[in-house]
């Protein structure tokens, strides 16, 4: 969106956390004060009408992720922000909570399905993306994203490698290398605790769940996922994953 305003030596991402460059609507009651690009974790039904309404000019881009990797990522993040007075949350207890839909923003499956249904009903309003596809085909997804939000790449930009440069600059490995994301700069979380910028970065890998989950856990998530998305047309599970 801002590729004509900055070059790669002066870009705000070099000195600001991505969470500062793209603020979250959950931490403010004044939507008018936000820039043109914001992020949110809230379920689709709870989005402000000025954002989710079909008559609104605000496009919505939703990124979903394999529930197995979502769980492992959430478990690690929960222990990072957990108050020191409490013992670490064990993986078995965390897994049971996740399967029962007890998560910071509600059931994973309800969350994903609501945005999926919105994308089916309003394809020009809601773009539904998979994290795994973004990792596997970043250039194709970025081109699609640019077109969707009204910032399509020109023929000359494609020939000049602009898309690849953006992909490289915003890659997980590159962002984690920036000093601002390695410093103990503190921010307040929803739980009232403080955490450093680098705590928002872990691995960003696809399939890391295999290092933590048992086969029984995987099969339980598969059963819940297939039952929850049955008849919706949404496919997030491959037999190869199990």
C-alpha positions in Angstrom: 0.0 0.0 0.0 2.9 2.4 0.7 5.5 1.1 -1.7 5.7 4.4 -3.5 6.3 6.3 -0.2 9.4 4.6 1.2 12.5 2.8 -0.1 14.1 -0.1 1.7 16.6 2.0 3.6 14.0 4.2 5.2 11.1 1.9 5.6 9.1 2.1 8.9 9.5 -1.6 9.4 13.2 -1.0 10.0 12.5 0.9 13.2 9.0 -0.1 14.2 7.4 -3.4 15.1 4.9 -4.7 12.5 2.3 -4.4 15.4 3.0 -0.6 15.5 2.9 -0.2 11.7 -0.4 -2.1 11.5 -2.3 -1.3 14.8 -5.0 -3.5 16.2 -8.6 -2.4 16.5 -8.9 -4.4 19.8 -6.9 -1.8 21.6 -8.8 1.4 20.7 -12.3 2.7 20.8 -11.6 5.4 18.2 -11.6 3.9 14.8 -11.4 7.3 13.2 -7.9 7.7 14.6 -6.6 4.6 12.7 -4.5 4.7 9.5 -5.8 3.0 6.4 -4.5 -0.4 7.4 -5.5 -2.1 10.6 -5.5 -5.7 12.0 -8.0 -7.6 14.1 -8.3 -10.9 15.8 -12.0 -10.6 16.7 -14.6 -12.9 15.2 -16.4 -11.6 12.1 -19.8 -11.0 13.8 -18.1 -8.7 16.3 -16.4 -6.5 13.8 -17.7 -2.9 13.7 -20.4 -2.4 11.1 -18.3 0.3 9.4 -15.9 -2.5 8.6 -17.9 -5.6 7.9 -21.0 -4.1 6.2 -21.4 -5.1 2.6 -21.9 -1.4 1.8 -18.6 -0.5 3.4 -15.7 0.3 1.1 -13.3 -1.4 3.6 -11.9 -4.7 2.2 -11.2 -7.5 4.6 -8.3 -9.9 4.2 -8.5 -13.0 6.5 -5.6 -15.4 7.0 -6.3 -18.8 8.4 -3.8 -21.4 9.4 -3.7 -25.2 9.9 -5.4 -25.8 13.3 -2.5 -28.0 14.4 0.1 -25.3 13.9 -2.4 -22.7 15.3 -2.6 -24.7 18.5 1.1 -25.1 19.0 1.7 -21.4 18.2 -1.0 -20.4 20.7 0.3 -22.6 23.4 3.8 -21.1 23.1 2.5 -17.6 23.0 0.2 -18.2 26.0 3.1 -19.2 28.1 5.1 -16.2 27.0 2.4 -13.8 28.2 1.3 -15.8 31.2 1.7 -14.0 34.5 4.7 -15.1 36.5 2.6 -16.1 39.5 1.1 -19.0 37.5 3.0 -22.1 36.5 3.5 -22.8 32.7 0.5 -24.2 30.9 1.1 -27.8 30.0 0.5 -28.9 26.5 -2.2 -31.5 27.5 -4.3 -28.9 29.4 -3.8 -26.3 26.6 -4.9 -28.9 24.0 -8.1 -29.8 25.9 -9.0 -26.1 26.2 -8.3 -25.5 22.5 -10.5 -28.5 21.4 -13.3 -27.2 23.6 -13.2 -23.8 21.9 -11.7 -22.0 24.9 -9.3 -19.5 23.2 -8.7 -15.8 23.5 -11.1 -15.0 20.6 -13.4 -18.0 20.9 -13.5 -21.3 19.0 -10.9 -21.6 16.2 -13.4 -23.4 14.1 -16.2 -20.9 14.6 -13.8 -18.1 13.9 -12.6 -19.5 10.6 -16.0 -20.6 9.4 -17.5 -17.2 10.0 -14.9 -15.5 7.8 -15.1 -18.3 5.2 -18.9 -17.9 4.9 -18.5 -14.2 4.6 -16.0 -14.7 1.8 -18.4 -16.9 0.0 -21.3 -14.5 0.3 -19.2 -11.4 -0.4 -16.2 -12.4 -2.5 -15.5 -8.8 -3.5 -15.5 -7.8 0.2 -13.7 -10.6 2.0 -10.5 -12.3 0.7 -9.9 -15.7 2.5 -6.3 -16.8 2.4 -4.4 -19.8 3.8 -1.1 -19.2 5.7 0.3 -22.4 4.0 -0.4 -21.0 0.5 1.2 -17.7 1.4 4.4 -19.5 2.4 4.4 -21.8 -0.6 3.4 -19.2 -3.3 4.2 -15.7 -1.8 4.5 -13.9 -5.2 1.2 -15.3 -6.5 -0.6 -14.5 -3.3 0.9 -10.9 -3.1 -0.3 -10.2 -6.6 -3.8 -11.4 -5.7 -3.7 -9.3 -2.5 -2.6 -6.2 -4.4 -5.5 -6.6 -6.9 -8.0 -7.2 -4.1 -7.2 -4.1 -2.1 -7.0 -1.9 -5.1 -3.2 -1.6 -5.2 -2.4 -3.9 -8.2 1.1 -4.1 -9.4 1.8 -2.7 -12.8 3.5 -4.5 -15.7 6.7 -2.4 -15.1 6.7 -3.2 -11.4 6.5 -6.9 -12.1 9.3 -6.7 -14.6 11.4 -4.6 -12.1 11.0 -7.3 -9.5 9.0 -5.1 -7.1 6.9 -8.1 -5.9 9.9 -10.2 -5.1 11.5 -7.3 -3.3 8.5 -6.9 -1.1 8.3 -10.6 -0.4 12.0 -10.7 0.6 11.7 -7.6 2.7 8.7 -8.7 4.6 9.8 -12.3 5.0 9.8 -13.8 8.5 13.5 -14.3 8.5 14.2 -10.7 7.4 11.8 -9.2 9.9 13.3 -11.1 12.8 16.8 -9.9 11.8 15.8 -6.2 12.3 17.2 -4.8 15.6 13.8 -3.3 16.6 12.3 -6.9 16.7 15.2 -8.1 18.8 15.2 -5.5 21.5 13.4 -5.6 24.9 11.0 -2.9 23.8 7.9 -3.4 25.9 4.3 -3.4 25.0 1.2 -4.2 27.1 -0.8 -7.2 26.2 -4.5 -7.8 26.8 -3.7 -9.7 29.9 -2.0 -6.6 31.3 1.5 -8.1 31.1 4.4 -6.6 29.3 6.4 -8.4 26.5 9.2 -7.6 24.2 8.9 -7.2 20.5 10.9 -10.4 19.8 8.3 -12.4 21.7 5.9 -12.0 18.8 8.3 -14.0 16.6 8.9 -17.8 17.0 9.4 -19.9 13.9 6.7 -19.1 11.4 7.1 -22.7 10.0 4.5 -24.9 8.4 4.2 -28.3 10.1 6.0 -27.5 13.4 3.2 -29.2 15.2 4.9 -32.5 14.4 7.5 -31.7 17.0 4.9 -31.4 19.8 1.7 -33.2 19.1 1.0 -36.9 19.5 -0.8 -38.9 16.8 -3.9 -39.1 19.2 -3.9 -35.3 19.4 -3.7 -35.0 15.6 -6.6 -37.4 15.0 -8.7 -35.6 17.6 -8.2 -32.3 15.8 -8.9 -33.9 12.4 -12.2 -35.2 13.7 -13.3 -31.8 15.1 -12.2 -30.0 12.0 -14.0 -32.3 9.6 -17.2 -32.2 11.7 -17.1 -28.4 12.1 -16.5 -27.6 8.4 -18.7 -30.3 7.0 -20.9 -29.0 4.2 -19.2 -25.6 4.1 -16.9 -26.3 1.1 -13.9 -25.4 3.2 -11.0 -27.8 3.1 -8.2 -27.1 5.6 -7.1 -30.7 6.2 -5.2 -33.1 4.1 -4.9 -36.8 4.8 -1.1 -36.4 4.3 -1.1 -34.2 7.4 -2.2 -37.0 9.6 
